[in-house]
Amino acid sequence: MQKISLVVFDLSGTTVSDDNAVAKCLYEGARYFGLNATIEDFEKTIGTNKIKLYEFMIARDNGVDVLIENLERYHFPEYHEKALTVFDHYSKLMVDYYRNEVKPMPGAEETFEWCHQNGIKVATDTGFHRDVNTAIMEGLHWRERGLIDLSLDVESTGGVGRPAPYLIHQAMFSLGIQSVHEVIKIGDTPADLLSGFNAGCRGNIGVLSGANNRETLSRYPHTHIIQDVAHLPATILADFSNA
């Protein structure tokens, strides 16, 4: 059995602490523009391309029957301009938050170090656009400190985010990993688990440190659900071929 060569880590709620700020800012953007949605709606759908998510929410608000599992398959050009307006407001809230509050999840940096010590490359992926991802990376300096090998956002794949598999496949391509059987995806949202499943990852791991509980994550394809990212090394040693 092949050893794990790459782990693709989600950011907010998995490796970056945010006190549910992503869902709160998404909800605040929706509320500001009169969109009928709850914060619970956004807790279940964070991790996706936020423009596409607002298009999804606007379509649903207009009576369209939509499923989050198919988010990247929907095209709603009639709602795109309104979604952009809501997104711009959300994006300002999110960048301001991370420029003032960004900090790693407990155990995240130690887990990155463990991966490198064990021959595993580290990539981050996110449903954020470039401005928010940049604010996080500039605050944490993970690339400069040698903690991660690659940082991707939805602009890295032409705006197509989760639950599509392309961010994971882009990480594999960029880092020279040729087999999905050597890859673990880890994150705290249904979109993370769906992207890992769609990519064919050998490990598809949910964490309970973010916006979603075990009951919610258990509804989506997964190989493991663990408490937080600090438990990943023990999981790899116990259940994969890296011992």
C-alpha positions as CSV (number, residue, x, y, z in Angstrom):
1,M,0.0,0.0,0.0
2,Q,1.3,3.4,-0.9
3,K,2.3,5.8,1.8
4,I,0.6,9.2,2.2
5,S,2.6,11.8,0.3
6,L,0.3,14.9,0.5
7,V,-2.3,16.3,2.9
8,V,-4.6,19.1,1.6
9,F,-5.7,21.1,4.6
10,D,-8.7,23.4,4.8
11,L,-8.1,26.8,6.4
12,S,-10.8,28.4,8.4
13,G,-12.2,26.1,11.1
14,T,-9.5,23.5,10.4
15,T,-6.1,25.1,10.6
16,V,-7.1,28.7,11.1
17,S,-9.1,29.8,14.1
18,D,-12.0,32.1,13.3
19,D,-14.7,31.8,16.0
20,N,-17.2,31.0,13.3
21,A,-16.4,34.3,11.6
22,V,-16.8,33.0,8.1
23,A,-20.4,32.0,8.6
24,K,-21.1,35.2,10.6
25,C,-19.7,37.4,7.8
26,L,-21.5,35.5,5.1
27,Y,-24.7,35.9,7.1
28,E,-24.1,39.6,7.7
29,G,-23.6,40.1,4.0
30,A,-26.8,38.3,3.2
31,R,-28.8,40.2,5.9
32,Y,-27.4,43.6,4.8
33,F,-28.9,43.0,1.3
34,G,-32.2,41.5,2.5
35,L,-31.4,37.9,1.5
36,N,-33.5,35.4,3.3
37,A,-31.0,33.0,4.9
38,T,-30.0,31.9,8.4
39,I,-26.5,31.7,9.9
40,E,-27.1,27.9,10.1
41,D,-27.5,27.9,6.3
42,F,-24.0,29.3,6.0
43,E,-22.5,27.1,8.6
44,K,-23.5,24.1,6.5
45,T,-22.3,25.6,3.2
46,I,-19.0,27.4,4.1
47,G,-16.0,26.0,2.3
48,T,-17.5,26.7,-1.2
49,N,-16.8,29.5,-3.7
50,K,-18.5,32.4,-1.9
51,I,-19.8,34.1,-5.1
52,K,-21.3,30.8,-6.2
53,L,-22.7,30.3,-2.7
54,Y,-24.5,33.7,-2.8
55,E,-25.9,32.8,-6.3
56,F,-27.1,29.5,-4.8
57,M,-28.7,31.3,-1.8
58,I,-30.4,34.0,-4.1
59,A,-31.7,31.2,-6.4
60,R,-33.1,29.3,-3.4
61,D,-34.6,32.5,-2.1
62,N,-36.4,32.9,-5.4
63,G,-37.9,29.4,-5.2
64,V,-35.4,27.4,-7.2
65,D,-34.9,23.8,-6.0
66,V,-31.2,23.5,-5.4
67,L,-28.9,21.1,-3.5
68,I,-25.5,22.1,-2.0
69,E,-24.0,18.8,-3.4
70,N,-24.5,20.2,-6.9
71,L,-23.4,23.8,-6.2
72,E,-20.6,24.0,-8.8
73,R,-22.9,22.5,-11.4
74,Y,-25.5,25.3,-11.2
75,H,-25.3,28.4,-13.4
76,F,-27.4,31.4,-12.4
77,P,-26.3,34.3,-14.7
78,E,-29.5,36.2,-13.7
79,Y,-28.3,36.3,-10.1
80,H,-24.6,36.9,-10.7
81,E,-24.6,40.7,-10.4
82,K,-26.5,40.7,-7.1
83,A,-24.3,37.9,-5.8
84,L,-21.2,40.0,-6.6
85,T,-22.6,42.9,-4.7
86,V,-23.3,40.8,-1.6
87,F,-19.9,39.1,-2.0
88,D,-18.0,42.4,-2.1
89,H,-19.6,43.4,1.2
90,Y,-18.8,40.1,2.7
91,S,-15.2,40.2,1.4
92,K,-14.5,43.5,3.1
93,L,-15.8,42.1,6.4
94,M,-13.7,39.0,6.1
95,V,-10.4,40.7,5.1
96,D,-10.8,43.2,8.0
97,Y,-11.4,40.3,10.4
98,Y,-8.3,38.3,9.3
99,R,-6.1,41.4,9.2
100,N,-6.8,41.9,12.9
101,E,-7.6,38.4,14.3
102,V,-5.7,35.7,12.3
103,K,-4.2,32.9,14.4
104,P,-3.6,29.2,13.8
105,M,-5.7,26.5,15.3
106,P,-4.1,24.7,18.3
107,G,-1.8,22.0,16.9
108,A,-2.0,23.1,13.3
109,E,1.6,24.2,12.9
110,E,2.9,21.2,14.9
111,T,0.9,19.0,12.5
112,F,2.5,20.7,9.5
113,E,5.9,20.1,11.0
114,W,5.1,16.4,11.7
115,C,4.0,15.9,8.1
116,H,7.2,17.4,6.7
117,Q,9.3,15.3,9.1
118,N,7.5,12.2,7.8
119,G,7.9,13.0,4.1
120,I,4.4,14.4,3.6
121,K,3.9,17.5,1.6
122,V,1.5,20.1,3.0
123,A,-1.0,22.2,0.9
124,T,-3.8,24.4,2.0
125,D,-7.0,24.9,0.0
126,T,-9.9,27.2,0.7
127,G,-13.3,28.5,-0.6
128,F,-12.0,32.0,-0.1
129,H,-11.0,34.2,-2.9
130,R,-7.4,35.6,-3.3
131,D,-7.8,38.7,-1.1
132,V,-8.9,36.8,2.0
133,N,-6.4,34.0,1.4
134,T,-3.7,36.6,1.1
135,A,-4.7,38.3,4.3
136,I,-4.5,34.9,6.1
137,M,-1.1,34.0,4.6
138,E,0.4,37.4,5.2
139,G,-0.7,37.2,8.9
140,L,0.6,33.7,9.5
141,H,3.7,33.6,7.3
142,W,3.4,29.8,6.8
143,R,5.2,29.8,3.4
144,E,8.0,31.9,4.7
145,R,8.5,29.7,7.7
146,G,8.5,26.6,5.7
147,L,5.4,25.1,7.3
148,I,3.4,24.7,4.0
149,D,4.4,23.9,0.5
150,L,1.5,25.4,-1.4
151,S,-1.5,27.6,-0.7
152,L,-4.5,27.5,-3.1
153,D,-7.8,29.4,-3.3
154,V,-10.7,29.4,-5.7
155,E,-8.9,31.7,-8.0
156,S,-6.2,29.0,-8.4
157,T,-8.8,26.9,-10.4
158,G,-10.5,29.6,-12.4
159,G,-13.1,30.3,-9.8
160,V,-14.3,26.7,-9.6
161,G,-14.2,25.7,-5.9
162,R,-15.6,22.9,-3.8
163,P,-17.3,20.6,-3.9
164,A,-15.5,20.2,-7.3
165,P,-12.2,18.2,-6.9
166,Y,-10.0,20.6,-8.8
167,L,-8.3,22.4,-5.9
168,I,-7.0,19.0,-4.7
169,H,-6.0,17.9,-8.2
170,Q,-4.2,21.3,-8.7
171,A,-2.3,20.7,-5.4
172,M,-1.3,17.2,-6.7
173,F,-0.2,18.6,-10.1
174,S,1.8,21.5,-8.5
175,L,3.6,19.3,-6.0
176,G,4.2,16.3,-8.2
177,I,1.9,13.8,-6.6
178,Q,0.6,11.4,-9.2
179,S,-1.8,9.2,-7.3
180,V,-4.9,10.1,-5.3
181,H,-4.1,7.0,-3.2
182,E,-1.3,9.0,-1.6
183,V,-3.5,12.0,-0.7
184,I,-5.6,13.0,2.4
185,K,-8.1,15.8,2.4
186,I,-9.1,17.2,5.7
187,G,-11.6,19.9,6.6
188,D,-14.5,21.0,8.8
189,T,-17.3,21.4,6.2
190,P,-19.5,19.2,3.9
191,A,-17.9,21.0,1.0
192,D,-14.4,19.7,2.1
193,L,-15.7,16.1,2.4
194,L,-17.5,16.3,-0.9
195,S,-14.4,17.6,-2.7
196,G,-12.2,14.9,-1.1
197,F,-14.7,12.3,-2.2
198,N,-15.0,13.8,-5.7
199,A,-11.2,13.8,-6.0
200,G,-10.9,10.2,-5.0
201,C,-8.7,10.8,-2.0
202,R,-7.6,7.8,0.0
203,G,-8.2,9.7,3.2
204,N,-11.2,12.0,3.5
205,I,-11.3,13.4,7.0
206,G,-13.7,15.7,8.8
207,V,-12.8,17.7,11.9
208,L,-15.1,18.9,14.6
209,S,-13.2,22.1,15.4
210,G,-15.1,24.3,12.9
211,A,-18.7,25.2,12.2
212,N,-20.2,21.7,11.9
213,N,-20.9,18.9,14.4
214,R,-20.4,15.2,14.0
215,E,-24.1,14.6,13.0
216,T,-23.8,17.1,10.1
217,L,-20.5,15.8,8.8
218,S,-21.5,12.2,9.1
219,R,-24.1,12.7,6.4
220,Y,-21.3,13.2,3.8
221,P,-18.7,10.8,2.4
222,H,-15.8,10.4,4.7
223,T,-13.2,7.9,5.9
224,H,-12.7,9.5,9.4
225,I,-14.1,12.2,11.6
226,I,-11.7,13.4,14.2
227,Q,-11.8,16.1,16.9
228,D,-9.2,18.5,15.4
229,V,-6.2,18.7,13.2
230,A,-3.9,17.9,16.1
231,H,-5.2,14.3,15.9
232,L,-4.2,13.8,12.3
233,P,-0.7,12.4,12.9
234,A,-2.0,9.6,15.2
235,T,-4.7,8.9,12.6
236,I,-2.2,8.6,9.8
237,L,0.0,6.3,11.9
238,A,-2.9,4.1,12.9
239,D,-4.9,3.8,9.7
240,F,-2.6,4.5,6.8
241,S,0.7,3.1,5.7
242,N,3.1,5.7,7.2
243,A,4.0,3.9,10.4
